[in-house]
Amino acid sequence: MEPLDVEDGFDVHDYRHGLKLRTQERETMHLENRNEFVCPACREVFEHLFVSEKRQHTFGDPGAPFCVVRTDDQLLLLTH
């Protein structure tokens, strides 16, 4: 199981072989983990990944435990 590397930011193209794009808008994207990638925060496999380049974002109830990781340019919300 490969962890997402967010040391120098996050590039979805590095993981496109195992992440399925569900939705994408101008500054956000929702992806499904199909390769058992590991969360960089808790080191557990995650189910979905939400990536936002917005400075602020409001989330509803994700319906599952989640982790939040911040890079210089993005906010990553990972649900388990």
HELIX and SHEET records of a PDB file:
HELIX    1   1 VAL A   12  TYR A   15  5                                   4    
SHEET    1   A 5 LEU A  19  GLN A  24  0                                        
SHEET    2   A 5 THR A  28  ASN A  33 -1                                        
SHEET    3   A 5 HIS A  48  SER A  52 -1                                        
SHEET    4   A 5 LEU A  75  THR A  79 -1                                        
SHEET    5   A 5 PHE A  66  ARG A  70 -1                                        
END                                                                             
